[in-house]
Amino acid sequence: MIMKKILKIYLLPVLMVLTVSSCKKTFEDRAINHNVPTSVPASLLLNGVLNSMVDFPDGSSEIYDQYYIYNYNYYGDNTYDLGSGDNYYLTLKNVLLMEQQAVVAGSPAVNPYSAIGKFFRAYFFSKMSLEEGDIPMTQALQGLANLKPVYDSQKAVMVQSLAWLESANADLASLITTGSNTLTGDIFFGGDLTKWQKVVNAYRIRLLTELSKKTSETDLNVPAQFAAIIANPAKYPLMASSDDNLQYTFVAPTNYYPQNPDNFGQNGSRQNSSQTYIKLLTSFKDPRVYVTAEPARYLVDTKKQSPTDFASFVGADPGLDLGVMYNNAGLQFYSFINRKRYYSTYTGEPSIQIGYPELMFNIAEGINRGWAPGNAETYYTAGIQASMAYYGIPVTGSFTAYFYRPGSSSTTNIANYDTYAINTNWNTYYTQSAVKYAGGATGLTQILQ
């Protein structure tokens, strides 16, 4: 009885107070999830942004570019219902938050995260605009403060993007000089700002090249901007080799290459090469076809053509009915992507996002158009040589080609393949493929990119 009285006298009032106080909580208070963080350091936000900018070599991008195509509609088709384009506004919100968190943590207004942030703004806004035209930019990313931002013209987006790239280059140069170069969370270069400065300028060259039909626009001033970069490598350092590539490297067991032993049985024979890609290679006798594709087994096994004959590589018409294509693929009439190369490992090859070979072709293109003095052929040759090296093709001599041979008893077994020694001389290929031009109408980049 005494214990019950104690409970009534002391504990019940406490419970009543707790009950009353809990009832006073607002809806917003109750909506807060205390099990998740309310702030994220700049380094983690950077990591997420970097992963968001990667174009993976998966079905969507490769199919739309017609490198290879589906022949079995259960796993996809070759229609171009791409939607309205990419949307990076959520990523850009994280860019803004990344910059804010860097300052909150004690960094000055100009810091590695703010400098890289300017590059991200230029990269994502220009990419969206190239796909969609006019987009919200100046009034975007304001949240509830502005739910109906105005659309900026594509020209305005490009002018601002080029300005951001100029400012990013200047900020990075200043940070490198003062040694203020701590950039944690960088999955590409481990915080090396000198590498990032080269990427910024390489992307600017790309953007200027993509604006090649707007040279009369004085607000863009494309030729002058291009010439300024080429003429002043101390101020605008550029990639010196493929070691400077911005590329995504796949690692196991966390980030597998899209084609790997686990899905070989599912799509190894349901994605064959496209005529668009294969004909570009075979018409110029490009040795890279031996690395990226296989000969059509019907031509090799039934028609007894040499597997190293360029005529043995056949891509499918991407506009062909999938039922017909699937039947032809089953009869081995087409070349498949090189399954020994792309399905043997979980890490595959690095996926280049902004690279040295492309930079060389873009510079050659600009020089060819008269934007800057120089020898376009020198840059064009350097681009070819770097691309060949990426696929393991030497300047002279030979390399080994591996062609998967169907008939394995296991859907995951890539051990069943033939090897061939391919004699090559990329300089011969260059002579066959180079365009001799007298103006700017025909671009070098139509041949290789």
C-alpha positions as CSV (number, residue, x, y, z in Angstrom):
1,M,0.0,0.0,0.0
2,I,2.8,2.4,0.8
3,M,4.5,1.7,-2.6
4,K,1.2,2.5,-4.4
5,K,1.0,5.8,-2.6
6,I,4.5,6.7,-3.5
7,L,3.7,6.0,-7.2
8,K,0.6,8.2,-7.1
9,I,2.3,11.1,-5.3
10,Y,5.6,11.2,-7.3
11,L,5.4,9.3,-10.6
12,L,2.0,10.3,-11.9
13,P,2.7,14.0,-11.9
14,V,5.9,13.4,-13.8
15,L,4.0,11.3,-16.4
16,M,1.4,14.0,-16.8
17,V,4.1,16.7,-17.4
18,L,5.8,14.5,-20.0
19,T,2.4,13.8,-21.7
20,V,1.5,17.5,-21.8
21,S,5.0,18.6,-23.1
22,S,4.9,15.9,-25.8
23,C,1.6,17.2,-27.0
24,K,3.1,20.6,-27.5
25,K,5.4,19.4,-30.3
26,T,4.7,20.8,-33.7
27,F,4.1,18.8,-36.8
28,E,7.5,19.9,-38.1
29,D,9.2,18.7,-34.9
30,R,7.6,15.3,-35.2
31,A,8.6,15.1,-38.9
32,I,12.3,15.3,-38.1
33,N,14.1,12.0,-38.4
34,H,16.8,12.1,-35.7
35,N,18.4,9.0,-37.1
36,V,19.8,10.8,-40.2
37,P,22.4,13.5,-40.3
38,T,21.3,17.1,-40.7
39,S,24.6,18.3,-42.3
40,V,27.1,16.7,-44.5
41,P,30.8,17.7,-45.0
42,A,31.9,19.2,-48.3
43,S,34.0,16.1,-49.0
44,L,31.1,13.7,-49.0
45,L,29.0,16.1,-51.2
46,L,31.9,16.3,-53.6
47,N,32.1,12.5,-53.8
48,G,28.4,12.3,-54.7
49,V,28.7,15.1,-57.3
50,L,31.6,13.4,-59.0
51,N,29.7,10.1,-59.2
52,S,26.7,12.0,-60.7
53,M,28.7,13.4,-63.5
54,V,29.9,10.0,-64.8
55,D,28.5,8.8,-68.1
56,F,28.8,5.0,-67.7
57,P,29.4,2.7,-70.7
58,D,26.0,1.0,-70.1
59,G,23.1,0.1,-72.3
60,S,21.6,3.6,-72.6
61,S,24.6,5.7,-73.7
62,E,26.2,3.0,-75.9
63,I,22.9,2.0,-77.5
64,Y,21.9,5.6,-78.3
65,D,25.4,6.2,-79.8
66,Q,24.9,3.1,-81.9
67,Y,28.2,1.4,-80.8
68,Y,26.1,-1.7,-80.1
69,I,22.4,-2.4,-80.2
70,Y,19.8,-4.7,-78.8
71,N,18.6,-7.7,-80.8
72,Y,16.2,-9.1,-78.2
73,N,13.4,-6.8,-77.0
74,Y,13.0,-8.4,-73.6
75,Y,16.1,-6.5,-72.4
76,G,15.5,-3.3,-74.4
77,D,15.1,-2.0,-77.9
78,N,16.7,0.6,-80.1
79,T,14.1,3.3,-80.1
80,Y,15.1,6.9,-79.5
81,D,12.5,7.8,-76.9
82,L,15.1,9.7,-74.8
83,G,12.7,11.9,-73.0
84,S,13.4,15.6,-72.4
85,G,17.1,15.2,-71.5
86,D,19.2,14.9,-68.4
87,N,18.2,16.7,-65.2
88,Y,21.1,17.7,-63.0
89,Y,19.3,20.3,-60.7
90,L,19.5,18.0,-57.7
91,T,23.2,17.5,-58.3
92,L,23.6,21.3,-58.7
93,K,21.9,21.8,-55.3
94,N,24.5,19.6,-53.8
95,V,27.2,21.7,-55.5
96,L,25.8,24.8,-53.8
97,L,25.6,22.9,-50.4
98,M,29.2,21.7,-50.9
99,E,30.5,25.2,-51.3
100,Q,28.5,26.4,-48.3
101,Q,29.8,23.6,-46.1
102,A,33.4,24.3,-47.0
103,V,33.0,27.9,-45.8
104,V,31.1,26.7,-42.6
105,A,34.1,24.4,-41.9
106,G,36.4,27.4,-42.0
107,S,37.6,27.7,-45.6
108,P,38.0,31.1,-47.2
109,A,35.6,32.3,-49.9
110,V,38.0,31.0,-52.6
111,N,38.8,27.4,-51.8
112,P,39.2,24.1,-53.7
113,Y,35.5,23.3,-53.3
114,S,34.4,26.7,-54.6
115,A,36.8,26.5,-57.6
116,I,35.6,23.0,-58.5
117,G,32.0,24.1,-57.9
118,K,32.4,26.7,-60.7
119,F,33.5,23.9,-63.1
120,F,30.5,21.8,-62.0
121,R,28.1,24.6,-62.7
122,A,29.5,25.1,-66.2
123,Y,29.5,21.3,-66.8
124,F,26.0,20.5,-65.7
125,F,24.2,23.6,-67.0
126,S,25.9,23.5,-70.4
127,K,25.2,19.8,-70.7
128,M,21.5,20.2,-70.0
129,S,21.3,23.2,-72.4
130,L,23.0,21.3,-75.2
131,E,20.3,18.6,-74.8
132,E,17.3,20.8,-74.1
133,G,18.0,24.4,-75.3
134,D,16.7,27.1,-73.0
135,I,16.7,26.1,-69.3
136,P,16.4,27.8,-65.9
137,M,19.8,29.0,-64.7
138,T,20.0,32.5,-63.1
139,Q,16.8,31.9,-61.0
140,A,17.3,28.2,-60.5
141,L,18.1,26.3,-57.3
142,Q,16.3,28.8,-55.0
143,G,13.9,26.2,-53.7
144,L,10.6,27.5,-52.1
145,A,11.9,31.0,-52.6
146,N,11.2,30.7,-56.4
147,L,9.2,27.8,-57.6
148,K,8.8,29.2,-61.1
149,P,12.3,30.3,-62.3
150,V,12.5,32.0,-65.7
151,Y,14.2,30.2,-68.5
152,D,17.5,31.5,-69.7
153,S,18.3,31.4,-73.4
154,Q,20.8,28.7,-74.5
155,K,23.2,31.5,-75.5
156,A,23.0,33.0,-72.0
157,V,23.8,29.6,-70.5
158,M,26.8,29.2,-72.8
159,V,28.1,32.7,-72.1
160,Q,27.8,32.1,-68.3
161,S,29.3,28.6,-68.5
162,L,32.4,29.9,-70.4
163,A,32.8,32.6,-67.7
164,W,32.6,30.1,-64.9
165,L,35.3,28.0,-66.6
166,E,37.5,31.1,-66.9
167,S,37.0,31.9,-63.2
168,A,37.6,28.3,-62.2
169,N,40.9,28.3,-64.0
170,A,42.0,31.5,-62.3
171,D,40.9,30.3,-58.8
172,L,42.7,27.0,-59.2
173,A,45.9,28.7,-60.4
174,S,45.8,30.9,-57.3
175,L,45.1,28.0,-54.9
176,I,47.9,26.0,-56.5
177,T,50.4,28.9,-56.1
178,T,49.5,29.4,-52.4
179,G,49.4,25.7,-51.6
180,S,45.8,25.8,-50.5
181,N,44.9,22.6,-52.3
182,T,43.2,20.4,-49.8
183,L,40.4,18.6,-51.7
184,T,39.1,15.6,-49.8
185,G,36.6,13.2,-51.4
186,D,38.1,13.4,-54.9
187,I,37.7,10.0,-56.5
188,F,39.4,11.0,-59.8
189,F,42.6,12.8,-58.9
190,G,43.0,12.4,-55.2
191,G,42.8,16.2,-54.7
192,D,45.4,17.1,-57.3
193,L,44.3,20.6,-58.3
194,T,46.8,20.7,-61.2
195,K,45.0,17.9,-62.8
196,W,41.6,19.6,-62.3
197,Q,42.9,22.8,-63.8
198,K,43.8,20.9,-67.0
199,V,40.3,19.3,-67.0
200,V,38.7,22.7,-66.7
201,N,40.5,24.0,-69.7
202,A,40.0,20.8,-71.7
203,Y,36.3,21.1,-71.1
204,R,36.3,24.7,-72.2
205,I,38.0,23.7,-75.4
206,R,35.3,21.1,-75.9
207,L,32.5,23.6,-75.3
208,L,34.1,26.1,-77.7
209,T,34.3,23.4,-80.4
210,E,30.7,22.5,-79.9
211,L,29.9,26.2,-80.5
212,S,31.7,26.2,-83.8
213,K,28.7,27.4,-85.7
214,K,28.3,30.5,-83.5
215,T,31.6,32.2,-84.3
216,S,29.7,35.3,-85.4
217,E,28.3,35.8,-81.9
218,T,30.4,38.5,-80.2
219,D,29.1,37.7,-76.8
220,L,30.6,34.2,-77.1
221,N,33.7,35.2,-79.0
222,V,34.6,31.6,-79.7
223,P,37.7,32.0,-81.9
224,A,39.3,34.6,-79.5
225,Q,38.7,32.4,-76.4
226,F,40.1,29.4,-78.2
227,A,43.2,31.3,-79.4
228,A,43.8,32.7,-75.9
229,I,43.9,29.2,-74.4
230,I,46.2,27.7,-77.1
231,A,48.6,30.7,-77.0
232,N,49.1,30.8,-73.2
233,P,49.8,27.3,-71.8
234,A,51.2,28.8,-68.6
235,K,47.9,30.5,-67.8
236,Y,45.7,27.8,-69.3
237,P,47.5,24.4,-68.8
238,L,46.1,21.6,-70.9
239,M,46.4,17.8,-70.7
240,A,49.8,16.6,-71.7
241,S,49.0,12.9,-72.1
242,S,46.3,10.3,-71.3
243,D,47.7,10.3,-67.7
244,D,45.7,13.5,-67.3
245,N,42.3,11.9,-68.3
246,L,39.3,12.5,-66.2
247,Q,38.2,8.9,-66.1
248,Y,36.1,6.6,-64.0
249,T,38.0,3.4,-62.9
250,F,35.9,0.4,-62.0
251,V,36.8,-1.6,-58.9
252,A,35.6,-4.9,-57.5
253,P,33.5,-5.8,-55.6
254,T,31.9,-2.4,-55.2
255,N,31.7,-0.9,-58.7
256,Y,31.5,-3.5,-61.4
257,Y,32.0,-2.7,-65.1
258,P,28.5,-2.9,-66.7
259,Q,29.5,-5.9,-68.9
260,N,31.0,-8.6,-66.6
261,P,31.0,-12.4,-66.1
262,D,27.8,-12.2,-64.0
263,N,25.6,-10.9,-66.9
264,F,27.4,-12.6,-69.8
265,G,24.7,-15.3,-70.0
266,Q,22.0,-12.7,-70.0
267,N,23.2,-10.3,-72.7
268,G,26.4,-11.6,-74.2
269,S,24.6,-12.6,-77.3
270,R,21.7,-10.2,-77.1
271,Q,23.7,-7.1,-77.8
272,N,25.5,-7.1,-81.2
273,S,27.6,-4.4,-82.8
274,S,26.0,-1.7,-84.8
275,Q,26.6,-1.1,-88.5
276,T,27.1,2.6,-87.6
277,Y,30.2,1.9,-85.5
278,I,31.6,-1.1,-87.4
279,K,31.5,0.5,-90.9
280,L,33.4,3.6,-89.6
281,L,36.2,1.3,-88.5
282,T,36.3,-1.2,-91.3
283,S,36.0,1.4,-94.1
284,F,39.2,3.0,-92.8
285,K,40.9,-0.3,-91.9
286,D,41.0,0.8,-88.3
287,P,42.8,-1.8,-86.2
288,R,40.7,-0.9,-83.2
289,V,37.9,-3.1,-84.6
290,Y,40.0,-6.1,-83.6
291,V,39.9,-5.0,-80.0
292,T,36.3,-3.8,-79.6
293,A,34.5,-6.3,-81.8
294,E,34.5,-9.9,-83.0
295,P,34.2,-11.2,-86.6
296,A,30.8,-12.6,-87.7
297,R,31.2,-16.3,-87.0
298,Y,29.1,-17.2,-90.1
299,L,31.6,-15.6,-92.4
300,V,34.5,-17.2,-90.6
301,D,33.2,-20.7,-89.9
302,T,30.9,-21.3,-92.8
303,K,32.2,-18.9,-95.5
304,K,35.8,-19.5,-94.4
305,Q,36.8,-15.9,-94.5
306,S,39.8,-14.9,-92.5
307,P,38.8,-13.7,-89.0
308,T,41.3,-10.8,-89.4
309,D,39.8,-9.7,-92.7
310,F,38.0,-6.3,-92.2
311,A,35.2,-7.7,-94.4
312,S,34.5,-10.3,-91.7
313,F,33.3,-7.6,-89.3
314,V,29.6,-6.8,-89.9
315,G,27.3,-4.6,-87.8
316,A,23.5,-4.7,-87.8
317,D,21.4,-2.0,-89.1
318,P,20.0,-0.2,-86.0
319,G,16.7,0.4,-87.8
320,L,16.1,-3.2,-88.6
321,D,13.1,-5.0,-87.1
322,L,14.2,-6.7,-83.8
323,G,12.7,-10.0,-84.8
324,V,14.8,-10.2,-88.0
325,M,17.9,-8.9,-86.2
326,Y,17.5,-11.5,-83.5
327,N,17.2,-14.3,-86.0
328,N,20.3,-13.0,-87.9
329,A,22.2,-12.7,-84.7
330,G,21.4,-16.3,-83.8
331,L,22.8,-17.4,-87.2
332,Q,26.0,-15.5,-86.4
333,F,25.6,-13.1,-89.3
334,Y,26.8,-10.1,-87.1
335,S,29.8,-9.1,-85.1
336,F,29.3,-8.9,-81.4
337,I,31.2,-6.6,-79.1
338,N,34.4,-8.3,-78.1
339,R,33.2,-10.6,-75.4
340,K,36.7,-11.7,-74.3
341,R,37.6,-8.0,-73.6
342,Y,34.3,-6.8,-72.1
343,Y,33.0,-9.9,-70.2
344,S,36.2,-11.5,-68.8
345,T,36.6,-9.2,-65.8
346,Y,34.6,-7.2,-63.3
347,T,36.6,-4.0,-63.8
348,G,36.8,-3.7,-67.6
349,E,38.5,-0.5,-68.9
350,P,38.3,3.0,-67.4
351,S,35.5,5.1,-68.7
352,I,36.9,8.4,-70.0
353,Q,34.8,11.4,-69.3
354,I,37.1,14.2,-70.5
355,G,40.3,12.9,-72.1
356,Y,43.5,13.7,-73.8
357,P,42.6,12.1,-77.2
358,E,39.4,14.1,-77.5
359,L,41.3,17.3,-76.6
360,M,43.8,16.7,-79.3
361,F,41.0,16.3,-81.9
362,N,39.3,19.4,-80.7
363,I,42.4,21.5,-80.9
364,A,43.1,20.2,-84.4
365,E,39.5,21.1,-85.3
366,G,39.9,24.7,-84.0
367,I,43.2,25.2,-85.8
368,N,41.7,23.8,-89.0
369,R,38.9,26.4,-88.7
370,G,41.5,29.1,-88.5
371,W,40.9,30.0,-84.8
372,A,44.5,29.8,-83.8
373,P,47.9,29.2,-85.6
374,G,49.5,25.8,-85.4
375,N,49.7,22.5,-87.2
376,A,46.3,20.7,-87.1
377,E,47.9,17.4,-88.3
378,T,50.3,17.3,-85.3
379,Y,47.4,17.4,-82.9
380,Y,45.3,15.0,-85.0
381,T,48.1,12.5,-85.1
382,A,48.6,12.8,-81.3
383,G,44.9,12.1,-80.8
384,I,45.0,8.9,-82.9
385,Q,48.2,7.7,-81.2
386,A,46.7,8.2,-77.8
387,S,43.4,6.5,-78.7
388,M,45.3,3.5,-80.2
389,A,47.4,3.2,-77.0
390,Y,44.2,3.2,-74.9
391,Y,43.2,-0.1,-76.8
392,G,46.7,-1.5,-76.5
393,I,47.7,-1.0,-80.1
394,P,51.3,-0.1,-80.6
395,V,52.6,2.5,-83.1
396,T,54.4,-0.3,-85.0
397,G,54.8,-4.0,-84.6
398,S,52.0,-6.3,-83.6
399,F,49.4,-7.0,-80.8
400,T,47.3,-10.0,-80.0
401,A,43.6,-10.0,-80.8
402,Y,41.2,-12.3,-78.8
403,F,37.9,-13.5,-80.4
404,Y,35.4,-15.4,-78.4
405,R,34.4,-18.7,-80.0
406,P,30.7,-19.7,-79.3
407,G,30.1,-23.2,-78.1
408,S,31.2,-23.0,-74.5
409,S,29.2,-25.3,-72.2
410,S,28.9,-22.6,-69.5
411,T,27.2,-19.3,-70.0
412,T,29.9,-17.6,-67.9
413,N,32.9,-19.2,-69.5
414,I,34.9,-16.8,-71.6
415,A,37.9,-19.2,-71.8
416,N,36.8,-20.4,-75.2
417,Y,38.5,-18.0,-77.6
418,D,41.0,-17.7,-80.5
419,T,44.1,-15.5,-80.5
420,Y,45.6,-13.8,-83.6
421,A,48.7,-11.7,-84.0
422,I,47.8,-8.5,-85.7
423,N,50.5,-6.5,-87.5
424,T,49.8,-2.8,-87.3
425,N,51.2,0.6,-88.1
426,W,48.9,3.3,-86.9
427,N,50.7,5.8,-89.2
428,T,49.4,3.8,-92.2
429,Y,45.9,4.1,-90.7
430,Y,46.4,7.8,-90.3
431,T,47.4,8.2,-94.0
432,Q,44.3,6.3,-95.0
433,S,41.9,8.1,-92.8
434,A,43.1,11.7,-92.6
435,V,41.1,14.3,-94.4
436,K,43.0,16.9,-96.5
437,Y,41.1,20.1,-96.1
438,A,41.3,23.6,-97.4
439,G,38.7,25.3,-95.2
440,G,36.7,24.6,-92.1
441,A,33.7,22.9,-93.7
442,T,34.8,19.3,-93.1
443,G,35.9,18.6,-89.5
444,L,38.6,16.3,-88.4
445,T,36.3,15.1,-85.5
446,Q,34.0,13.5,-88.1
447,I,36.6,10.8,-88.5
448,L,37.7,10.1,-84.9
449,Q,36.0,10.7,-81.6
